[in-house]
């Protein structure tokens, strides 16, 4: 039963990736926006879909929305069930751009998430809630694909504070 779930996730990811690559010439990327003095200033909303993983802002599929200003937000969530054990994560990250260029950007980030691992009756995690603040950056791989990374000082609900990295890959469109 568990291997069937993994196979479905892998096949679904490959199909989604293939569809995104097939349609890449039909959309405009965030990095193709007009620039003014090296800074990119989007006049429209820019959206991104991707995969994101981190101990603060969630693990799984991710949606990112760049507003016409320097502010962005990202929602991430994922769930997997193997036999009677469920693992899931959901998170939100807010980003404020410090610098935005044609092929990269740097931002201040704040995020939070809730993580679950256990049976449907009980969460076995000692500190399922997390909140963090830190910095991040994003680099353009191609016109549509970007890699993003953060380093957030993360507070766990059991009182632990750790500097933890996060990483994601996004496909941008309007």
Backbone as a printed PyTorch tensor [residue, N CA C, xyz], in Angstrom:
tensor([[[  0.8240,  -1.1950,   0.0000],
         [  0.0000,   0.0000,   0.0000],
         [  0.8650,   1.2550,   0.0000]],

        [[  1.9300,   1.3010,   0.8320],
         [  2.8010,   2.4670,   0.9160],
         [  3.5440,   2.7330,  -0.3760]],

        [[  4.0040,   1.6820,  -1.0510],
         [  4.7410,   1.8850,  -2.3020],
         [  3.8330,   2.4220,  -3.3990]],

        [[  2.5400,   2.0840,  -3.3740],
         [  1.5990,   2.6330,  -4.3560],
         [  1.4340,   4.1360,  -4.1940]],

        [[  1.4150,   4.6090,  -2.9560],
         [  1.3050,   6.0400,  -2.6940],
         [  2.5330,   6.7600,  -3.2260]],

        [[  3.7130,   6.2190,  -2.9680],
         [  4.9490,   6.8240,  -3.4450],
         [  4.9730,   6.8500,  -4.9650]],

        [[  4.5630,   5.7600,  -5.6120],
         [  4.5270,   5.7090,  -7.0750],
         [  3.5840,   6.7690,  -7.6260]],

        [[  2.4240,   6.9350,  -7.0030],
         [  1.4520,   7.9430,  -7.4630],
         [  2.0110,   9.3530,  -7.3160]],

        [[  2.6880,   9.6210,  -6.2130],
         [  3.2840,  10.9420,  -5.9990],
         [  4.3630,  11.2100,  -7.0470]],

        [[  5.2170,  10.2360,  -7.3120],
         [  6.2830,  10.4030,  -8.2990],
         [  5.6950,  10.6160,  -9.6940]],

        [[  4.7250,   9.7950, -10.0890],
         [  4.1080,   9.9370, -11.4140],
         [  3.3920,  11.2810, -11.5240]],

        [[  2.6700,  11.6830, -10.4910],
         [  1.9860,  12.9710, -10.5050],
         [  2.9460,  14.1360, -10.6290]],

        [[  4.0630,  14.0560,  -9.9270],
         [  5.0750,  15.1130, -10.0110],
         [  5.6790,  15.1840, -11.4050]],

        [[  5.9720,  14.0380, -11.9960],
         [  6.5260,  14.0140, -13.3570],
         [  5.5350,  14.5580, -14.3780]],

        [[  4.2620,  14.1990, -14.2450],
         [  3.2420,  14.7020, -15.1680],
         [  3.0980,  16.2140, -15.0220]],

        [[  3.0200,  16.7090, -13.7840],
         [  2.9150,  18.1520, -13.5510],
         [  4.1310,  18.8800, -14.1020]],

        [[  5.3220,  18.3470, -13.8570],
         [  6.5490,  18.9570, -14.3880],
         [  6.5440,  18.9940, -15.9050]],

        [[  6.0950,  17.9070, -16.5350],
         [  6.0120,  17.8700, -17.9960],
         [  5.0380,  18.8880, -18.5450]],

        [[  3.8900,  19.0330, -17.9050],
         [  2.9040,  20.0310, -18.3390],
         [  3.4420,  21.4460, -18.1860]],

        [[  4.1360,  21.7050, -17.0890],
         [  4.7130,  23.0330, -16.8870],
         [  5.7690,  23.3410, -17.9450]],

        [[  6.6150,  22.3580, -18.2640],
         [  7.6370,  22.5690, -19.2920],
         [  7.0160,  22.7320, -20.6690]],

        [[  5.9580,  21.9870, -20.9620],
         [  5.3070,  22.0840, -22.2710],
         [  4.6650,  23.4530, -22.4690]],

        [[  4.1650,  24.0600, -21.4080],
         [  3.4790,  25.3430, -21.5250],
         [  4.3410,  26.5420, -21.2120]],

        [[  5.6310,  26.3510, -21.0910],
         [  6.4950,  27.4420, -20.6420],
         [  6.5710,  28.6020, -21.6240]],

        [[  6.3630,  28.3920, -22.9110],
         [  6.4400,  29.4780, -23.8800],
         [  5.1450,  30.2840, -23.9510]],

        [[  4.1040,  29.8100, -23.2890],
         [  2.8230,  30.4890, -23.3570],
         [  2.6520,  31.5490, -22.2770]],

        [[  3.5420,  31.5900, -21.3280],
         [  3.3940,  32.5200, -20.2130],
         [  4.6310,  33.3890, -20.0940]],

        [[  4.5070,  34.4440, -19.3210],
         [  5.6300,  35.3500, -19.0790],
         [  6.1730,  35.0960, -17.6900]],

        [[  7.4420,  35.2230, -17.5420],
         [  8.0910,  34.9720, -16.2530],
         [  8.2430,  36.2630, -15.4700]],

        [[  8.4390,  36.1380, -14.1920],
         [  8.6360,  37.3000, -13.3420],
         [  9.8840,  38.0690, -13.7580]],

        [[ 10.9320,  37.3470, -14.1280],
         [ 12.2010,  37.9900, -14.4480],
         [ 12.1570,  38.7640, -15.7570]],

        [[ 11.1380,  38.5730, -16.5820],
         [ 11.0490,  39.2630, -17.8690],
         [ 10.3630,  40.6190, -17.7410]],

        [[ 10.1330,  41.0810, -16.5350],
         [  9.4600,  42.3570, -16.3260],
         [ 10.3990,  43.5130, -16.6330]],

        [[  9.8330,  44.6580, -17.0620],
         [ 10.6860,  45.8150, -17.3580],
         [ 11.4280,  46.2810, -16.1140]],

        [[ 12.6650,  46.7140, -16.3030],
         [ 13.4430,  47.1810, -15.1600],
         [ 13.6920,  48.6810, -15.2640]],

        [[ 13.9730,  49.2620, -14.1220],
         [ 14.2580,  50.6900, -14.0430],
         [ 15.4750,  50.8360, -13.1470]],

        [[ 16.6190,  51.0990, -13.7550],
         [ 17.8500,  51.2530, -12.9740],
         [ 18.3040,  49.9660, -12.3170]],

        [[ 18.0400,  48.8250, -12.9530],
         [ 18.4510,  47.5470, -12.3950],
         [ 17.4260,  46.9200, -11.4840]],

        [[ 16.5400,  47.7140, -10.9000],
         [ 15.4920,  47.1810, -10.0340],
         [ 14.2870,  46.7950, -10.8800]],

        [[ 13.6990,  45.6550, -10.5790],
         [ 12.5020,  45.2110, -11.2790],
         [ 11.3000,  45.6600, -10.4670]],

        [[ 10.3590,  46.2760, -11.1250],
         [  9.1810,  46.7910, -10.4470],
         [  7.9310,  46.2540, -11.1450]],

        [[  7.3860,  45.1150, -10.6830],
         [  6.2400,  44.5340, -11.3770],
         [  5.0140,  45.4260, -11.3020]],

        [[  4.3380,  45.5510, -12.4220],
         [  3.1110,  46.3390, -12.4840],
         [  1.8910,  45.4610, -12.2910]],

        [[  2.1010,  44.1540, -12.3300],
         [  1.0100,  43.2080, -12.1980],
         [  1.3400,  42.2030, -11.1030]],

        [[  0.3110,  41.4610, -10.7130],
         [  0.5400,  40.3600,  -9.7850],
         [  1.2730,  39.2420, -10.5100]],

        [[  2.2010,  38.5990,  -9.8180],
         [  2.9460,  37.4740, -10.3660],
         [  2.7200,  36.2850,  -9.4350]],

        [[  2.4370,  35.1240, -10.0200],
         [  2.1250,  33.9360,  -9.2440],
         [  3.1400,  32.8480,  -9.5340]],

        [[  3.3740,  32.0000,  -8.5570],
         [  4.2900,  30.8900,  -8.7340],
         [  3.7730,  29.6380,  -8.0600]],

        [[  4.0470,  28.5100,  -8.6880],
         [  3.7520,  27.2020,  -8.1160],
         [  5.0450,  26.4270,  -8.0310]],

        [[  5.1940,  25.6320,  -6.9630],
         [  6.4260,  24.8840,  -6.8590],
         [  6.4380,  23.9240,  -5.6980]],

        [[  7.6430,  23.4890,  -5.3860],
         [  7.8880,  22.6060,  -4.2580],
         [  8.7660,  23.3550,  -3.2680]],

        [[  8.4390,  23.2360,  -1.9880],
         [  9.1660,  23.9640,  -0.9600],
         [  9.3580,  23.0520,   0.2290]],

        [[ 10.4980,  23.1720,   0.8930],
         [ 10.7480,  22.3650,   2.0710],
         [ 11.5180,  23.1190,   3.1220]],

        [[ 10.9860,  23.1150,   4.3230],
         [ 11.6650,  23.7660,   5.4240],
         [ 11.0040,  23.4110,   6.7400]],

        [[ 11.7550,  23.5490,   7.8080],
         [ 11.2450,  23.2130,   9.1320],
         [ 10.3980,  24.3250,   9.7360]],

        [[ 10.2820,  25.4560,   9.0470],
         [  9.5090,  26.5690,   9.5820],
         [  8.2240,  26.8040,   8.8000]],

        [[  8.3290,  26.9770,   7.4910],
         [  7.2010,  27.4300,   6.6560],
         [  6.5010,  26.3270,   5.8790]],

        [[  6.6910,  25.0740,   6.2380],
         [  5.9660,  23.9910,   5.5950],
         [  6.7990,  23.1950,   4.6160]],

        [[  6.2680,  22.0210,   4.2680],
         [  6.9000,  21.1150,   3.3140],
         [  5.8210,  20.6490,   2.3480]],

        [[  6.1110,  20.7010,   1.0500],
         [  5.1660,  20.1770,   0.0670],
         [  4.9760,  21.1160,  -1.1020]],

        [[  3.7710,  21.0750,  -1.6680],
         [  3.4260,  21.9590,  -2.7740],
         [  3.2690,  23.3750,  -2.2520]],

        [[  3.6940,  24.3380,  -3.0570],
         [  3.7110,  25.7110,  -2.5870],
         [  3.1360,  26.6590,  -3.6310]],

        [[  2.4140,  27.6580,  -3.1580],
         [  1.8720,  28.7320,  -3.9900],
         [  2.4750,  30.0360,  -3.5090]],

        [[  3.0060,  30.8360,  -4.4330],
         [  3.6020,  32.1250,  -4.0830],
         [  2.9220,  33.2230,  -4.8900]],

        [[  2.6530,  34.3560,  -4.2370],
         [  2.0090,  35.5000,  -4.8700],
         [  2.8490,  36.7520,  -4.6030]],

        [[  3.4160,  37.3160,  -5.6770],
         [  4.1280,  38.5850,  -5.5880],
         [  3.1250,  39.6830,  -5.9080]],

        [[  2.8990,  40.5510,  -4.9680],
         [  1.9850,  41.6750,  -5.1840],
         [  2.7030,  42.7520,  -5.9970]],

        [[  1.9730,  43.7330,  -6.5520],
         [  2.6240,  44.7860,  -7.3440],
         [  3.5980,  45.6580,  -6.5400]],

        [[  3.7070,  45.4430,  -5.2700],
         [  4.6660,  46.1760,  -4.4300],
         [  5.8350,  45.2500,  -4.0940]],

        [[  6.5420,  45.5060,  -3.0250],
         [  7.6970,  44.7000,  -2.6160],
         [  7.3090,  43.5350,  -1.7150]],

        [[  6.0400,  43.2740,  -1.5580],
         [  5.5460,  42.2710,  -0.6250],
         [  5.1100,  41.0040,  -1.3690]],

        [[  5.4150,  39.8430,  -0.7830],
         [  5.0080,  38.5380,  -1.3210],
         [  4.5520,  37.6670,  -0.1620]],

        [[  3.7190,  36.7010,  -0.4850],
         [  3.3940,  35.6860,   0.5060],
         [  3.4110,  34.3200,  -0.1600]],

        [[  3.5980,  33.3060,   0.6580],
         [  3.7230,  31.9420,   0.1680],
         [  2.9760,  31.0110,   1.1140]],

        [[  2.1890,  30.1050,   0.5490],
         [  1.4640,  29.1000,   1.3220],
         [  1.9720,  27.7350,   0.8720]],

        [[  2.3380,  26.8950,   1.8310],
         [  2.9030,  25.5820,   1.5250],
         [  2.1900,  24.5190,   2.3470]],

        [[  1.9420,  23.3740,   1.7240],
         [  1.3260,  22.2800,   2.4560],
         [  1.5630,  20.9410,   1.7960]],

        [[  1.6080,  19.9180,   2.6070],
         [  1.7800,  18.5670,   2.1030],
         [  1.3020,  17.5530,   3.1120]],

        [[  0.8820,  16.4040,   2.6010],
         [  0.4160,  15.3200,   3.4730],
         [  0.7790,  13.9890,   2.8250]],

        [[  1.1490,  13.0480,   3.6450],
         [  1.4240,  11.6920,   3.1700],
         [  0.9620,  10.7270,   4.2530]],

        [[  0.3390,   9.6380,   3.8100],
         [ -0.1290,   8.6180,   4.7500],
         [  0.4480,   7.2810,   4.3260]],

        [[  1.1640,   6.6610,   5.2430],
         [  1.7220,   5.3370,   5.0320],
         [  1.1580,   4.4530,   6.1380]],

        [[  0.4150,   3.4430,   5.7700],
         [ -0.3190,   2.5630,   6.6850],
         [ -1.1790,   3.4200,   7.6170]],

        [[ -1.0050,   3.3310,   8.9240],
         [ -1.8470,   4.1190,   9.8360],
         [ -1.1840,   5.4290,  10.2620]],

        [[  0.0420,   5.6940,   9.7980],
         [  0.7710,   6.9000,  10.1850],
         [  0.5420,   8.0180,   9.1690]],

        [[  0.2460,   9.1980,   9.6700],
         [  0.0200,  10.3810,   8.8420],
         [  1.1070,  11.3970,   9.1470]],

        [[  1.6860,  11.9770,   8.0970],
         [  2.6320,  13.0770,   8.2660],
         [  2.1450,  14.2220,   7.3970]],

        [[  2.0840,  15.4170,   7.9750],
         [  1.6200,  16.5800,   7.2160],
         [  2.2900,  17.8400,   7.7350]],

        [[  2.2450,  18.8520,   6.8930],
         [  2.7840,  20.1620,   7.2660],
         [  2.0280,  21.2200,   6.4840]],

        [[  1.7850,  22.3340,   7.1310],
         [  1.1890,  23.4810,   6.4580],
         [  1.8790,  24.7240,   6.9980]],

        [[  2.1420,  25.6830,   6.1190],
         [  2.8510,  26.8640,   6.5690],
         [  2.5750,  28.0870,   5.7200]],

        [[  2.9270,  29.2210,   6.2510],
         [  2.7730,  30.5090,   5.5890],
         [  4.0710,  31.2790,   5.7600]],

        [[  4.5070,  31.9450,   4.6930],
         [  5.6960,  32.7840,   4.7720],
         [  5.3860,  34.1340,   4.1430]],

        [[  5.7700,  35.2000,   4.8090],
         [  5.6410,  36.5580,   4.3050],
         [  7.0270,  37.0590,   3.9370]],

        [[  7.1380,  37.7310,   2.7860],
         [  8.4410,  38.1980,   2.3070],
         [  8.3560,  39.6660,   1.9260]],

        [[  9.3780,  40.4240,   2.3160],
         [  9.4970,  41.8290,   1.9420],
         [ 10.8150,  41.9940,   1.2020]],

        [[ 10.7560,  42.4020,  -0.0650],
         [ 11.9510,  42.5120,  -0.8970],
         [ 12.8570,  43.6560,  -0.4580]],

        [[ 14.1230,  43.3170,  -0.2520],
         [ 15.1590,  44.3170,   0.0180],
         [ 15.7220,  44.7990,  -1.3070]],

        [[ 15.9330,  43.8550,  -2.2290],
         [ 16.4930,  44.1500,  -3.5450],
         [ 15.8860,  43.1840,  -4.5530]],

        [[ 15.4800,  43.7250,  -5.7020],
         [ 14.9270,  42.8870,  -6.7610],
         [ 15.5700,  43.2850,  -8.0800]],

        [[ 16.3210,  42.3760,  -8.6690],
         [ 16.9950,  42.6030,  -9.9550],
         [ 16.3700,  41.6990, -11.0120]],

        [[ 16.9070,  41.7590, -12.2340],
         [ 16.3800,  40.9420, -13.3220],
         [ 16.4770,  39.4490, -13.0290]],

        [[ 17.5730,  38.9890, -12.4340],
         [ 17.7560,  37.5510, -12.2730],
         [ 17.8360,  37.0810, -10.8200]],

        [[ 17.6770,  37.9970,  -9.8550],
         [ 17.6900,  37.5750,  -8.4550],
         [ 16.9690,  38.5990,  -7.5910]],

        [[ 16.6810,  38.1780,  -6.3740],
         [ 16.1050,  39.0890,  -5.3840],
         [ 16.5060,  38.6170,  -3.9980]],

        [[ 16.5280,  39.5640,  -3.0550],
         [ 16.8400,  39.2840,  -1.6630],
         [ 15.6990,  39.8380,  -0.8310]],

        [[ 15.3490,  39.1280,   0.2500],
         [ 14.1800,  39.5330,   1.0210],
         [ 14.3410,  39.2030,   2.4970]],

        [[ 13.5220,  39.8810,   3.3010],
         [ 13.3590,  39.5680,   4.7160],
         [ 12.1310,  38.6750,   4.7990]],

        [[ 12.2060,  37.6150,   5.5810],
         [ 11.1090,  36.6560,   5.6480],
         [ 10.6710,  36.4090,   7.0820]],

        [[  9.3820,  36.1700,   7.2340],
         [  8.8080,  35.7400,   8.5000],
         [  7.8120,  34.6400,   8.1660]],

        [[  7.8540,  33.5700,   8.9180],
         [  6.9670,  32.4550,   8.5930],
         [  6.5810,  31.6550,   9.7990]],

        [[  5.6180,  30.7930,   9.5760],
         [  5.1620,  29.9010,  10.6230],
         [  4.5620,  28.6560,  10.0120]],

        [[  4.5050,  27.6120,  10.7940],
         [  3.9400,  26.3760,  10.2890],
         [  3.4950,  25.4590,  11.4000]],

        [[  2.7080,  24.4710,  10.9970],
         [  2.2550,  23.4370,  11.9250],
         [  2.5740,  22.0890,  11.2960]],

        [[  3.2350,  21.2170,  12.0470],
         [  3.6830,  19.9190,  11.5620],
         [  2.9940,  18.8250,  12.3630]],

        [[  2.6380,  17.7530,  11.6650],
         [  1.9170,  16.6480,  12.2980],
         [  2.5610,  15.3390,  11.8730]],

        [[  2.7740,  14.4500,  12.8270],
         [  3.2790,  13.1160,  12.5200],
         [  2.7520,  12.1680,  13.5770]],

        [[  1.9950,  11.1870,  13.1460],
         [  1.4310,  10.2280,  14.0820],
         [  0.1940,   9.5890,  13.5080]],

        [[ -0.6050,   9.0170,  14.3760],
         [ -1.8680,   8.4310,  13.9430],
         [ -2.9100,   9.5310,  13.8400]],

        [[ -4.0820,   9.1660,  13.3590],
         [ -5.1250,  10.1820,  13.2170],
         [ -5.6190,  10.6950,  14.5720]],

        [[ -5.3230,   9.9850,  15.6510],
         [ -5.7620,  10.4020,  16.9900],
         [ -4.7430,  11.2480,  17.7440]],

        [[ -3.4230,  11.0860,  17.4310],
         [ -2.4140,  11.7260,  18.2700],
         [ -1.2080,  12.1820,  17.4520]],

        [[ -0.8110,  13.4270,  17.6710],
         [  0.4020,  13.9710,  17.0700],
         [  1.5790,  13.5860,  17.9570]],

        [[  2.5470,  12.8580,  17.4030],
         [  3.7090,  12.4050,  18.1710],
         [  4.8190,  13.4500,  18.2660]],

        [[  4.6960,  14.5680,  17.5780],
         [  5.7410,  15.5960,  17.6070],
         [  5.6740,  16.3760,  18.9170]],

        [[  6.8360,  16.6330,  19.5140],
         [  6.8980,  17.3790,  20.7690],
         [  6.6650,  18.8750,  20.5560]],

        [[  7.0790,  19.3990,  19.4040],
         [  6.9540,  20.8330,  19.1230],
         [  6.4070,  21.0210,  17.7040]],

        [[  5.1030,  20.8480,  17.5190],
         [  4.5470,  20.9150,  16.1680],
         [  4.4360,  22.3280,  15.5990]],

        [[  4.3680,  23.3310,  16.4300],
         [  4.2520,  24.7050,  15.9510],
         [  5.6140,  25.3680,  15.8510]],

        [[  5.8090,  26.1550,  14.7750],
         [  7.0930,  26.8400,  14.5700],
         [  6.8450,  28.2300,  14.0220]],

        [[  7.6920,  29.1770,  14.4360],
         [  7.6550,  30.5500,  13.9440],
         [  9.0860,  31.0000,  13.7150]],

        [[  9.3240,  31.7120,  12.6150],
         [ 10.6940,  32.1200,  12.3340],
         [ 10.7920,  33.4480,  11.6210]],

        [[ 11.9680,  34.0890,  11.7590],
         [ 12.2820,  35.3580,  11.1020],
         [ 13.7110,  35.2560,  10.5840]],

        [[ 13.9380,  35.7970,   9.3700],
         [ 15.2880,  35.7520,   8.8240],
         [ 15.3710,  36.3940,   7.4560]],

        [[ 16.3210,  35.9280,   6.6640],
         [ 16.5640,  36.4850,   5.3370],
         [ 16.5270,  35.3660,   4.3070]],

        [[ 16.3320,  35.7790,   3.0470],
         [ 16.2920,  34.8050,   1.9700],
         [ 16.7000,  35.4230,   0.6530]],

        [[ 16.8440,  34.5650,  -0.3300],
         [ 17.1950,  35.0030,  -1.6630],
         [ 16.5800,  34.0930,  -2.7010]],

        [[ 16.5310,  34.6030,  -3.9200],
         [ 15.9680,  33.8460,  -5.0330],
         [ 16.8130,  34.0940,  -6.2690]],

        [[ 17.0870,  33.0310,  -7.0280],
         [ 17.9130,  33.1160,  -8.2210],
         [ 17.1500,  32.5010,  -9.3890]],

        [[ 17.2540,  33.1380, -10.5330],
         [ 16.5970,  32.6590, -11.7430],
         [ 17.4220,  31.5320, -12.3630]],

        [[ 16.7770,  30.3870, -12.6280],
         [ 17.4190,  29.2780, -13.3340],
         [ 17.1900,  29.3780, -14.8340]],

        [[ 15.9610,  29.7110, -15.2040],
         [ 15.5690,  29.9480, -16.5940],
         [ 14.5040,  31.0330, -16.5390]],

        [[ 13.9060,  31.3560, -17.6600],
         [ 12.9160,  32.4320, -17.6750],
         [ 11.7710,  32.1820, -16.7000]],

        [[ 11.3680,  30.9320, -16.5550],
         [ 10.2120,  30.6190, -15.7160],
         [ 10.5680,  30.0280, -14.3510]],

        [[ 11.6840,  29.3270, -14.2490],
         [ 12.0170,  28.6110, -13.0220],
         [ 13.0120,  29.3910, -12.1680]],

        [[ 12.7220,  29.4350, -10.8670],
         [ 13.5640,  30.1250,  -9.9040],
         [ 13.7840,  29.2140,  -8.6930]],

        [[ 14.9630,  29.3080,  -8.0760],
         [ 15.2610,  28.6040,  -6.8320],
         [ 15.2980,  29.6350,  -5.7240]],

        [[ 14.6880,  29.2930,  -4.6110],
         [ 14.5880,  30.2070,  -3.4860],
         [ 15.1380,  29.5280,  -2.2360]],

        [[ 15.8120,  30.2910,  -1.3930],
         [ 16.3240,  29.7530,  -0.1390],
         [ 16.2120,  30.7730,   0.9790]],

        [[ 15.9720,  30.2940,   2.1830],
         [ 15.8480,  31.1510,   3.3690],
         [ 16.7600,  30.6120,   4.4690]],

        [[ 17.0780,  31.4740,   5.3930],
         [ 17.6760,  31.0770,   6.6610],
         [ 16.8830,  31.8040,   7.7380]],

        [[ 16.0480,  31.0580,   8.4510],
         [ 15.1740,  31.6460,   9.4620],
         [ 15.5770,  31.1800,  10.8540]],

        [[ 15.6240,  32.1060,  11.7870],
         [ 15.7950,  31.7570,  13.1910],
         [ 14.4280,  31.3010,  13.6630]],

        [[ 14.3140,  30.0180,  13.9490],
         [ 13.0260,  29.3750,  14.1770],
         [ 12.8050,  29.0650,  15.6490]],

        [[ 11.6400,  29.4870,  16.1340],
         [ 11.1970,  29.2000,  17.4900],
         [ 10.2240,  28.0230,  17.4330]],

        [[ 10.5460,  26.9480,  18.1520],
         [  9.6650,  25.7900,  18.2590],
         [  8.7960,  25.9610,  19.5020]],

        [[  7.5940,  25.3800,  19.5080],
         [  6.6770,  25.5610,  20.6320],
         [  7.1620,  24.8960,  21.9170]],

        [[  8.2610,  24.1420,  21.8700],
         [  8.8280,  23.6120,  23.1200],
         [  9.9110,  24.5310,  23.6850]],

        [[ 10.1340,  25.6970,  23.0480],
         [ 11.1040,  26.6670,  23.5360],
         [ 12.4390,  26.6550,  22.8160]],

        [[ 12.6890,  25.7010,  21.9570],
         [ 13.9440,  25.6190,  21.2140],
         [ 13.9900,  26.6960,  20.1330]],

        [[ 15.1580,  27.3030,  19.9340],
         [ 15.3750,  28.2680,  18.8540],
         [ 16.5940,  27.8070,  18.0580]],

        [[ 16.4120,  27.6540,  16.7290],
         [ 17.4920,  27.1930,  15.8580],
         [ 17.5080,  27.9880,  14.5580]],

        [[ 18.6810,  28.2680,  14.0000],
         [ 18.7400,  28.8440,  12.6500],
         [ 18.6090,  27.6890,  11.6370]],

        [[ 17.5510,  27.6970,  10.8460],
         [ 17.2840,  26.5820,   9.9470],
         [ 17.0920,  27.0440,   8.5060]],

        [[ 17.6800,  26.3160,   7.5580],
         [ 17.5190,  26.6580,   6.1450],
         [ 16.2270,  26.0990,   5.5740]],

        [[ 15.7720,  26.7190,   4.4750],
         [ 14.6200,  26.2530,   3.7110],
         [ 14.9540,  26.4390,   2.2420]],

        [[ 14.3650,  25.6230,   1.3830],
         [ 14.6520,  25.7310,  -0.0450],
         [ 13.4030,  25.3930,  -0.8470]],

        [[ 13.2910,  26.0220,  -2.0100],
         [ 12.1680,  25.7500,  -2.8890],
         [ 12.5100,  26.0250,  -4.3380]],

        [[ 11.7300,  25.4510,  -5.2370],
         [ 11.8380,  25.7280,  -6.6580],
         [ 10.4380,  26.0950,  -7.1400]],

        [[ 10.3660,  27.1900,  -7.9240],
         [  9.0710,  27.7290,  -8.3370],
         [  9.0220,  27.9680,  -9.8420]],

        [[  7.8280,  27.8030, -10.3920],
         [  7.5200,  28.1160, -11.7760],
         [  6.6140,  29.3390, -11.7310]],

        [[  7.0400,  30.4520, -12.3570],
         [  6.2900,  31.7090, -12.3010],
         [  5.4540,  31.9400, -13.5530]],

        [[  4.2850,  32.5500, -13.3300],
         [  3.3750,  32.9150, -14.4090],
         [  2.5170,  34.0810, -13.9470]],

        [[  1.7880,  34.7060, -14.9000],
         [  0.8780,  35.8010, -14.5620],
         [ -0.5180,  35.2500, -14.3960]]])
